Amino acid sequence: MPHTPAQGTHPEAPGTASAYPNSGPPAPYAAAASTDLPAEYTPTERDLPVIRRGVNDGATLAFSTDTEPEAGGAAADDEGPGPLYVVGDVHGYLDELRTALHEQGLIDDEDRWAAGTARLWFLGDFTDRGPDGIGVIDLVMRLSAEAAAAGGYCKALMGNHELLLIGAKRFADTPVNSGAGTASFQAAWLLNGGQRSDMERLEDHHLQWMSRLDAIAEEDGHLLVHSDTTAYLEFGDSIEAVNDRVTEIIQRNDADECWDLFRKFTKRFAFRDDAGPQAVHELLSRYGGRRIVHGHSPIPYLLGDVGSEDAEDGGGPDIQGPHVYADGLAIAMDGGVTMAGKLLVVQLPLAD
């Protein structure tokens, strides 16, 4: 089902630190308002900077995978692991997620796991901005059980919006030390697309599941992270150490400590420009892998393509696949579904 993004720019709330620190000035964006969304849906406004770069500027180039799913729902050799798939930021767009998973043969017409031994990784950011974040979480949790029963798996990483939702639920309007004035998780969550309907439907088992998500993983030479930042280096010298440290911080339930974790996970754009390849090498040399795969920063903003303001001409940016950049070392997976882009579900490795 097509969706329509919100309008306007993101105002800075008085006395509240931006939930995207160090991300630069707000970007202009406009689109037609939707009349088909539920009454409780509260659309966010844009808060990301536009990086005015051409598609082929510098070391970046746009790639799309032409790998076809195998017959029978991404089936694989019984003697080895199944094919590897990754999913970019979903942000509550459940219908778009279901469509994308179905197109890749990962789920059937009843939204059940249909991919046998395939491996599926979500890169985080399940909620906020879109209308049904809890529905997305419920689907991912169910697919995780069904995939395991079929000999495959469906796993997920911790995104900054998972931290934001956890913080909003646990700490509400408790003041935190933002480094730029008084802030709270509740205010940051609302400013960045928090949906009241999600909060009303959020249950303990959702919180427990999110709180145990890993922050970083490595599969088949791909280092999987949510954010395009080197901040992961601050949390440990190995993948296991980073994941243990992040889990420990969340479980300790200290508002300031959780805010600092959230703040670091919101940093972005570490892999672009001339210093990008070196930043990627720092992560790969520490944690392993040959390429880094991330979500978080929408491809349209990495490319300076924020779409048209005239909804009648087809609307958003033309995103067909992941964006490969930083001398081919980084793969961006956030197709900009929140701005009428594309929710990406692709098989790795990409077809070069």
N, C-alpha and C positions, 0 to 999 in steps of 0.2 A: 504494500500500500504506500503510495507516495506521501511524503510529508512536506510541510512548509515551515521553514525556520522563522525565528523571531526577527523583529526589526530593531534598528537603532544601534547606539553605542553603549558601552558599559560605563555608567557613572561610578565614580569613586565615592563610597559612602562616607559621610563625615565621621571622623574618629575611628574608622575601621580600615585596617591594612588590607590591601588587595590580596585576594586569595591566589593570585598569580604574581608573586613578587619577582622583580627583576625581569619582567617580560616585556617591558617597554610600554609605549603609549597605546591606547585603545585604537582598534582598527575600525574604519567605517564599514558598515554593512547594512543593506536593506533588502527586504523581500516582502512579498505579499503576505498579509495576515491570513491565518487559517480560520475557517468557520466550522471545521469538522472535528475539532478536538474537544475532549470532555471539559466540562465546566471547571473541574478542579485542576486542570492543566495550567501551570504557570510557566510560560516560556522564558528562557533566559535571554540576555542580550549579549552581544559579542564583546569579548574582552581580550582578543589576541592581536598582536602586532602583525602587520603585513610585511613580509620580507620581499622587497621589490627586486626579484631576480627572474631571469628568463629560465625556461625549462632546461636549456642546454648550457646555461651560464656556468663557467668554472668547471668543477669536477662533478656536477650533478647531471643526471639524465633520467628520463622517465622510462620505466620498464613496466610491462604487464606480462603476466605469466600466461602462456598458451598451453600449459599442461592440462590434458584432459583427465578427468577422474576415470578410474578403471570401472569396467562394468561390475554391477553388483554392489555399488555404493562404496567406492574407494577400497576395494578388497586388496589384500596384499598376500605375499608368499607366506604360507603357514609356518615356514621355518624361520622367519625373521620378523622384525617389527613392521607394522604397516606404514603407509605413507604419512608424511608429516604435514599438517595444515596449521595455519595461524589465522587469528581473527583480530582485526583492529578494533578501535574504540567503538562501542555500541551505543552508549549514552541513552538508554531507554527506548531505542527504536526496535521494538520486539518484532514487528512485522517484517521490517527490512532484514533483520537477522535471520528469521525463519526462511525468508526467500533465498538469501545468500547461501545458507547451509544446505537447503534443498537443491539449489543449482549445482553444488559441488558433490551431490550424492551422499552427504553426511547424515541427513535425516530423510524420513519418508513423508508421505502425504499426511500422516498423523503426528508429525513432529517427533517421531521415535528414532533412536539411533539406528542407522542403516549402513554404517561404514565398517563393520567387522573389526579388524585389528588396527584400523587407522588411529593415528595419534593427533589430537586436536588441542591446541593451546590458544586460550584467550589472553590478550595482552593487557587486560584491565579496563577500568572505566565502564562499568555496566550501567550506571545510573546517572541521573541529573541531565537536564536539558530536554530529553525526550519524554514521552508520556507514560512509559511503563517499565521503569527500571527494575521494580520488584519482579515483574513478569520475566524479564531477562534473567535475573538471578535464579528464579525458580526453574527456568528452562535449562540453564547451564548446570545446576545442581542435579537435575534429573538425568541429563545426558551423561554426566560423570558416572552415575551408577550404571546406566545402561551400557555405556562403552566398556566399562570394566567387566561387566558380565559377558560381553562379546569378545573379550580378549584384547581390546584396544584401550584407549583412555582419552578422557576429556579433562584438561586441567586449566587452571587460570592463575594469572599473576595479579599482584596487588597494584592497583592504580591510585593516583592521587585522589580520585573521586571516591574510592572505597574508604580511604582515610578520612575524607571530608564527611562522608555520611556517618561513619562510625563516631567521629568526633562530635557531630551535631547531635546524635542520639545520646551519647554518654555525657557530654559536657555542656550541651545547650548554649546558653549565653554566658557561661563562665569566662571572665576575662583571661586572655592569654598574652604572654609577652611576645608581641609580633616583631619587635625590633623597629617598628615604624608607627608606634602608637598602639592604643588599645584595640584589640580585635577579639572575636569569638568565633568558634566553629559554626554556631548557628547563623551568624551574620554572613560568614564566608560561604556557607552552603547555599543560602538563599540568593546571594549575589551571583553565584556561579551555577544557577540552573536547578537548584534543589526543588524537587516536586513534593508538595505537601501530601499528595496521594501516596507517594512512595513511603514517606515517613509514617503515615497512618497504617500502612500495610506491613511495615518492617517488623519482623518478629525475631525472637532470640536466636532461632536456628540460622537466620540470615546473618545476624551479627557474628555468631560463632564461626560460620563458614568464611566470611570475609576476613575475620581476624586471624585466620590460620593460613591465608594465602601467602605463597612465596613471593619474594620481590624480584628474583632473578633465577634463570634456568639456562641450561645449555642442552641443545638437541641437534645431533647430526652436524656439528660445526657451526651452529647458529646460536649466538648468545642472545637470549630473549630477555628483554626488559620492557617496562612500560614507558619510562621517560627518556628522552634524548638528553641525558645529563650525565656528568661524571660523578655526581654526588654519591653514587653507590660505593665508590671507593672509600668513603668515610665510615662505612659500616662493617668492613671486614676484608680479609685477605683471600677469602675463598667464597664460593657460592654458598656453601653451607653456613659459613660464619655470617654472611650478610643476612641470609634468611632467618637465622637464629636471633640475630640482633634486632631485626625489625619486629619479629614476633614478640620478643622480650619487651620491647618498648610499648607495644600495643597492650600487652597483658599487664604491664605495670600501672596503666590507667592514670598516668600523670598528664594533665591537660597541656602544660607547657612543653613537655617532652614530645607528646604526640603532635603538637603544632609544629615543632621544629622538624619532625620527620615529614609531615605534610608539606611544609614550606620547601624542603629540599627536593621532594618528589615533584614539585611543580616547576622546577627549573627546566629550561628547554634550550634548544638550538645549539647544543654543545658540539654537534658534528658538522655544522655548516661552515662555510668560509674556509680560509686557508688553514686554520688550525684544526679543522674538523677531523682529518685523517689521523692526526696525532692523538686527539682525544679518544677516538675509537681504539687506536692501538693500546692506549693505557688500560682500557677496560679489557680488551682481548688478552693482553699479556698477563693481567691479573687473574682473570676468571676463565680463560680458555675460549675456544671458538675461532672461526675464520671470518665471520661477519656478525654484525650486531643487527638485531631486528627489534624495532621499537614502535610504539604508538605515540599518543600524547599530543604531538605537534601536527595539526592537520596538514596534509600534503598541499592543499590550496594555498596555505599561508607560506609554506616553504618555497612554493613556486611563484608567489606573488599574484596568484589567481584567486580572487575572492568571489568570482561569479558576477553575474549581471544584476543590476537593481531593477530590471524590467522583467517581472515574473512571466509576462506573456511570451517571451522569446525562449522559453525553456528553462530559465532560471539558472541554477548553480553551476559550479565548475565542472569541467569534463574530465573526471577522474576515471581511468579505465583499469588501473592496477597500482601496485606499490611503486614507490619512488626510490630509486637506487642512487646513492650519492656518496660523498666523502671518498673519492677514488674507488668506488664500488664496494666499500667496506660497510656501508650502512644501508638498511632497508627501512623506509618509513611506511607504516601500515595504517595510519589514521586517514581514511579517505574523505573525511569531512562530511560525515552523514548529517551532522547538526546544521550544515549550511547547504543542504540539498546536493551534497556530493555523493559518495558511494561508500557503503559499508563493505569493507574488503574481507573476503575469506579466500585465501590462496594456499596452494600447495608449495612447499619448499623441497628442494631448491628451486629457485626461479629458472625458467627457460631463458638463457642468455642469447 
